Each structure stands twice: as structure tokens, then as C-alpha cells.
Amino acid sequence: MKLVKLIEYLRNHLKAVVRICLVLLALLVLFDAIPALVDKKDASTHIEALPGFWALFGFVGCALLIIVSKWLGHAGVMQREDYYDE
């Protein structure tokens, strides 16, 4: 029951949750941009040396997973509740 209350609370405060997530993403990019904290001399490619690359990569990957799973769900996985009544 505690989990249900948490989910309801987060849904009711969705704008705050989105803002907090964006602030955390920005902090990750800033943390990654400080050369003294993150050593990038062993990066395999040049793009990995960009500040915030892995944070942005993870964000885009998660967003794509959500979009593709919603598309698959609406494309045929989800059915109406009265699907078997016909």
C-alpha cells in the first residue's frame, strides 16, 4: 500500500518530478564537465570525451525505450476490455 501512495503522490506532483529529473540530469552533465573529477583520457571515441555524453545517452535511451514500448502497446499488444465478448 505504501507503493501505491507513493505513485499517487508522484502523479499528483508530476511537474515537480519532471523538474527534479531535469535538475539531476543537469547536475550530472556539470559533474561530468569538471576535468578534475572525471578522467576522460581513456575514452574510446572522441564523442565519449564530450561533457555529459553518457548522461545524455542514458536519457535518450530511456526516452526511446518508453516511446517504442508505448507504440508497441498501442499497435496490438493492448486490447479493449471487451475483446472476448465479440
Distance bins in CASP14 RR format, pairs under 12 A and 6 or more apart:
PFRMAT RR
TARGET T0000
AUTHOR 0000-0000-0000
RMODE 2
METHOD distances of the structure
MODEL  1
1 7 0 0 0 0 0 1 0 0 0 0 0
1 8 0 0 0 0 0 1 0 0 0 0 0
2 8 0 0 0 0 0 1 0 0 0 0 0
2 9 0 0 0 0 0 1 0 0 0 0 0
3 9 0 0 0 0 0 1 0 0 0 0 0
3 10 0 0 0 0 0 1 0 0 0 0 0
4 10 0 0 0 0 0 1 0 0 0 0 0
4 11 0 0 0 0 0 1 0 0 0 0 0
5 11 0 0 0 0 0 1 0 0 0 0 0
5 12 0 0 0 0 0 1 0 0 0 0 0
6 12 0 0 0 0 0 1 0 0 0 0 0
6 13 0 0 0 0 0 1 0 0 0 0 0
6 17 0 0 0 0 0 1 0 0 0 0 0
7 13 0 0 0 0 0 1 0 0 0 0 0
7 14 0 0 0 0 0 1 0 0 0 0 0
7 17 0 0 0 0 0 1 0 0 0 0 0
8 14 0 0 0 0 0 1 0 0 0 0 0
9 16 0 0 0 0 0 1 0 0 0 0 0
9 17 0 0 0 0 1 0 0 0 0 0 0
10 16 0 0 0 0 1 0 0 0 0 0 0
10 17 1 0 1 0 0 0 0 0 0 0 0
10 18 0 0 0 0 0 1 0 0 0 0 0
10 20 0 0 0 0 0 1 0 0 0 0 0
10 21 0 0 0 0 0 1 0 0 0 0 0
11 17 0 0 0 0 1 0 0 0 0 0 0
11 18 0 0 0 0 0 1 0 0 0 0 0
13 19 0 0 0 0 1 0 0 0 0 0 0
13 20 0 0 0 0 1 0 0 0 0 0 0
14 20 0 0 0 0 0 1 0 0 0 0 0
14 21 0 0 0 0 0 1 0 0 0 0 0
15 21 0 0 0 0 0 1 0 0 0 0 0
15 22 0 0 0 0 0 1 0 0 0 0 0
16 22 0 0 0 0 0 1 0 0 0 0 0
16 23 0 0 0 0 0 1 0 0 0 0 0
17 23 0 0 0 0 0 1 0 0 0 0 0
17 24 0 0 0 0 0 1 0 0 0 0 0
18 24 0 0 0 0 0 1 0 0 0 0 0
18 25 0 0 0 0 0 1 0 0 0 0 0
19 25 0 0 0 0 0 1 0 0 0 0 0
19 26 0 0 0 0 0 1 0 0 0 0 0
20 26 0 0 0 0 0 1 0 0 0 0 0
20 27 0 0 0 0 0 1 0 0 0 0 0
21 27 0 0 0 0 0 1 0 0 0 0 0
21 28 0 0 0 0 0 1 0 0 0 0 0
21 55 0 0 0 0 0 1 0 0 0 0 0
21 59 0 0 0 0 1 0 0 0 0 0 0
21 62 0 0 0 0 0 1 0 0 0 0 0
21 63 0 0 0 0 0 1 0 0 0 0 0
22 28 0 0 0 0 0 1 0 0 0 0 0
22 29 0 0 0 0 0 1 0 0 0 0 0
22 55 0 0 0 0 0 1 0 0 0 0 0
22 59 0 0 0 0 1 0 0 0 0 0 0
23 29 0 0 0 0 0 1 0 0 0 0 0
23 30 0 0 0 0 0 1 0 0 0 0 0
24 30 0 0 0 0 0 1 0 0 0 0 0
24 31 0 0 0 0 0 1 0 0 0 0 0
24 55 0 0 0 0 1 0 0 0 0 0 0
24 59 0 0 0 0 0 1 0 0 0 0 0
25 31 0 0 0 0 0 1 0 0 0 0 0
25 32 0 0 0 0 0 1 0 0 0 0 0
25 52 0 0 0 0 1 0 0 0 0 0 0
25 54 0 0 0 0 0 1 0 0 0 0 0
25 55 1 0 1 0 0 0 0 0 0 0 0
25 56 0 0 0 0 1 0 0 0 0 0 0
25 57 0 0 0 0 0 1 0 0 0 0 0
25 58 0 0 0 0 1 0 0 0 0 0 0
25 59 1 0 1 0 0 0 0 0 0 0 0
25 60 0 0 0 0 0 1 0 0 0 0 0
25 62 0 0 0 0 0 1 0 0 0 0 0
25 63 0 0 0 0 0 1 0 0 0 0 0
26 32 0 0 0 0 0 1 0 0 0 0 0
26 33 0 0 0 0 0 1 0 0 0 0 0
26 51 0 0 0 0 0 1 0 0 0 0 0
26 52 0 0 0 0 1 0 0 0 0 0 0
26 55 0 0 0 0 1 0 0 0 0 0 0
26 56 0 0 0 0 0 1 0 0 0 0 0
26 59 0 0 0 0 0 1 0 0 0 0 0
27 33 0 0 0 0 0 1 0 0 0 0 0
27 34 0 0 0 0 0 1 0 0 0 0 0
27 52 0 0 0 0 0 1 0 0 0 0 0
27 55 0 0 0 0 1 0 0 0 0 0 0
28 34 0 0 0 0 0 1 0 0 0 0 0
28 37 0 0 0 0 0 1 0 0 0 0 0
28 38 0 0 0 0 0 1 0 0 0 0 0
28 51 0 0 0 0 1 0 0 0 0 0 0
28 52 1 0 0 1 0 0 0 0 0 0 0
28 53 0 0 0 0 0 1 0 0 0 0 0
28 54 0 0 0 0 1 0 0 0 0 0 0
28 55 1 0 1 0 0 0 0 0 0 0 0
28 56 0 0 0 0 1 0 0 0 0 0 0
28 57 0 0 0 0 0 1 0 0 0 0 0
28 58 0 0 0 0 1 0 0 0 0 0 0
28 59 0 0 0 0 1 0 0 0 0 0 0
29 38 0 0 0 0 0 1 0 0 0 0 0
29 50 0 0 0 0 1 0 0 0 0 0 0
29 51 1 0 0 1 0 0 0 0 0 0 0
29 52 1 0 1 0 0 0 0 0 0 0 0
29 53 0 0 0 0 1 0 0 0 0 0 0
29 54 0 0 0 0 1 0 0 0 0 0 0
29 55 1 0 1 0 0 0 0 0 0 0 0
29 56 1 0 0 1 0 0 0 0 0 0 0
29 57 0 0 0 0 0 1 0 0 0 0 0
29 58 0 0 0 0 0 1 0 0 0 0 0
29 59 0 0 0 0 1 0 0 0 0 0 0
30 37 0 0 0 0 1 0 0 0 0 0 0
30 38 0 0 0 0 0 1 0 0 0 0 0
30 51 0 0 0 0 1 0 0 0 0 0 0
30 52 0 0 0 0 1 0 0 0 0 0 0
30 55 0 0 0 0 1 0 0 0 0 0 0
31 37 1 0 0 1 0 0 0 0 0 0 0
31 38 1 0 0 1 0 0 0 0 0 0 0
31 51 0 0 0 0 1 0 0 0 0 0 0
31 52 0 0 0 0 1 0 0 0 0 0 0
31 54 0 0 0 0 0 1 0 0 0 0 0
31 55 0 0 0 0 1 0 0 0 0 0 0
32 38 1 0 1 0 0 0 0 0 0 0 0
32 39 0 0 0 0 0 1 0 0 0 0 0
32 40 0 0 0 0 1 0 0 0 0 0 0
32 43 0 0 0 0 0 1 0 0 0 0 0
32 48 0 0 0 0 0 1 0 0 0 0 0
32 49 0 0 0 0 0 1 0 0 0 0 0
32 50 0 0 0 0 1 0 0 0 0 0 0
32 51 1 0 1 0 0 0 0 0 0 0 0
32 52 1 0 1 0 0 0 0 0 0 0 0
32 53 1 0 0 1 0 0 0 0 0 0 0
32 54 1 0 0 1 0 0 0 0 0 0 0
32 55 1 0 0 1 0 0 0 0 0 0 0
32 56 0 0 0 0 1 0 0 0 0 0 0
32 57 0 0 0 0 0 1 0 0 0 0 0
33 40 0 0 0 0 0 1 0 0 0 0 0
33 49 0 0 0 0 0 1 0 0 0 0 0
33 50 0 0 0 0 1 0 0 0 0 0 0
33 51 1 1 0 0 0 0 0 0 0 0 0
33 52 1 0 0 1 0 0 0 0 0 0 0
33 53 0 0 0 0 0 1 0 0 0 0 0
33 54 0 0 0 0 0 1 0 0 0 0 0
33 55 0 0 0 0 0 1 0 0 0 0 0
33 56 0 0 0 0 0 1 0 0 0 0 0
34 40 0 0 0 0 0 1 0 0 0 0 0
34 51 0 0 0 0 1 0 0 0 0 0 0
34 52 0 0 0 0 0 1 0 0 0 0 0
35 41 0 0 0 0 1 0 0 0 0 0 0
35 49 0 0 0 0 0 1 0 0 0 0 0
35 51 0 0 0 0 1 0 0 0 0 0 0
37 51 0 0 0 0 0 1 0 0 0 0 0
38 48 0 0 0 0 0 1 0 0 0 0 0
38 49 0 0 0 0 1 0 0 0 0 0 0
38 50 0 0 0 0 0 1 0 0 0 0 0
38 51 0 0 0 0 1 0 0 0 0 0 0
38 52 0 0 0 0 1 0 0 0 0 0 0
38 53 0 0 0 0 0 1 0 0 0 0 0
38 54 0 0 0 0 1 0 0 0 0 0 0
38 55 0 0 0 0 0 1 0 0 0 0 0
39 48 0 0 0 0 0 1 0 0 0 0 0
39 49 0 0 0 0 0 1 0 0 0 0 0
40 46 0 0 0 0 0 1 0 0 0 0 0
40 47 0 0 0 0 0 1 0 0 0 0 0
40 48 1 0 0 1 0 0 0 0 0 0 0
40 49 1 0 1 0 0 0 0 0 0 0 0
40 50 0 0 0 0 1 0 0 0 0 0 0
40 51 0 0 0 0 1 0 0 0 0 0 0
40 52 0 0 0 0 0 1 0 0 0 0 0
40 53 0 0 0 0 1 0 0 0 0 0 0
40 54 0 0 0 0 0 1 0 0 0 0 0
41 48 0 0 0 0 0 1 0 0 0 0 0
41 49 0 0 0 0 1 0 0 0 0 0 0
42 48 0 0 0 0 1 0 0 0 0 0 0
42 49 0 0 0 0 1 0 0 0 0 0 0
43 49 1 0 1 0 0 0 0 0 0 0 0
43 50 0 0 0 0 1 0 0 0 0 0 0
43 51 0 0 0 0 0 1 0 0 0 0 0
43 52 0 0 0 0 0 1 0 0 0 0 0
43 53 0 0 0 0 1 0 0 0 0 0 0
43 54 0 0 0 0 0 1 0 0 0 0 0
44 53 0 0 0 0 0 1 0 0 0 0 0
45 53 0 0 0 0 1 0 0 0 0 0 0
45 54 0 0 0 0 0 1 0 0 0 0 0
45 57 0 0 0 0 0 1 0 0 0 0 0
46 53 0 0 0 0 1 0 0 0 0 0 0
47 53 1 0 1 0 0 0 0 0 0 0 0
47 54 0 0 0 0 0 1 0 0 0 0 0
47 56 0 0 0 0 0 1 0 0 0 0 0
47 57 0 0 0 0 1 0 0 0 0 0 0
48 54 1 0 0 1 0 0 0 0 0 0 0
48 55 0 0 0 0 0 1 0 0 0 0 0
48 56 0 0 0 0 0 1 0 0 0 0 0
48 57 0 0 0 0 1 0 0 0 0 0 0
50 56 0 0 0 0 1 0 0 0 0 0 0
50 57 0 0 0 0 0 1 0 0 0 0 0
52 58 0 0 0 0 1 0 0 0 0 0 0
52 59 0 0 0 0 1 0 0 0 0 0 0
52 60 0 0 0 0 0 1 0 0 0 0 0
53 59 0 0 0 0 0 1 0 0 0 0 0
53 60 0 0 0 0 0 1 0 0 0 0 0
54 60 0 0 0 0 0 1 0 0 0 0 0
54 61 0 0 0 0 0 1 0 0 0 0 0
55 61 0 0 0 0 0 1 0 0 0 0 0
55 62 0 0 0 0 0 1 0 0 0 0 0
56 62 0 0 0 0 0 1 0 0 0 0 0
56 63 0 0 0 0 0 1 0 0 0 0 0
57 63 0 0 0 0 0 1 0 0 0 0 0
57 64 0 0 0 0 0 1 0 0 0 0 0
58 64 0 0 0 0 1 0 0 0 0 0 0
58 65 0 0 0 0 1 0 0 0 0 0 0
59 65 0 0 0 0 0 1 0 0 0 0 0
59 66 0 0 0 0 0 1 0 0 0 0 0
60 66 0 0 0 0 0 1 0 0 0 0 0
60 67 0 0 0 0 0 1 0 0 0 0 0
61 67 0 0 0 0 1 0 0 0 0 0 0
61 68 0 0 0 0 1 0 0 0 0 0 0
61 69 0 0 0 0 0 1 0 0 0 0 0
62 68 0 0 0 0 0 1 0 0 0 0 0
62 69 0 0 0 0 0 1 0 0 0 0 0
63 69 0 0 0 0 0 1 0 0 0 0 0
63 70 0 0 0 0 0 1 0 0 0 0 0
64 70 0 0 0 0 0 1 0 0 0 0 0
64 71 0 0 0 0 0 1 0 0 0 0 0
65 71 0 0 0 0 0 1 0 0 0 0 0
65 72 0 0 0 0 0 1 0 0 0 0 0
66 72 0 0 0 0 0 1 0 0 0 0 0
66 73 0 0 0 0 0 1 0 0 0 0 0
67 73 0 0 0 0 0 1 0 0 0 0 0
67 74 0 0 0 0 0 1 0 0 0 0 0
68 74 0 0 0 0 0 1 0 0 0 0 0
68 75 0 0 0 0 0 1 0 0 0 0 0
68 77 0 0 0 0 0 1 0 0 0 0 0
69 75 0 0 0 0 0 1 0 0 0 0 0
69 77 0 0 0 0 1 0 0 0 0 0 0
69 78 0 0 0 0 0 1 0 0 0 0 0
70 76 0 0 0 0 0 1 0 0 0 0 0
70 77 0 0 0 0 0 1 0 0 0 0 0
70 78 0 0 0 0 1 0 0 0 0 0 0
71 77 0 0 0 0 1 0 0 0 0 0 0
71 78 0 0 0 0 0 1 0 0 0 0 0
72 78 0 0 0 0 1 0 0 0 0 0 0
73 79 0 0 0 0 1 0 0 0 0 0 0
74 80 0 0 0 0 0 1 0 0 0 0 0
76 83 0 0 0 0 0 1 0 0 0 0 0
77 83 0 0 0 0 0 1 0 0 0 0 0
79 85 0 0 0 0 0 1 0 0 0 0 0
79 86 0 0 0 0 0 1 0 0 0 0 0
80 86 0 0 0 0 1 0 0 0 0 0 0
END
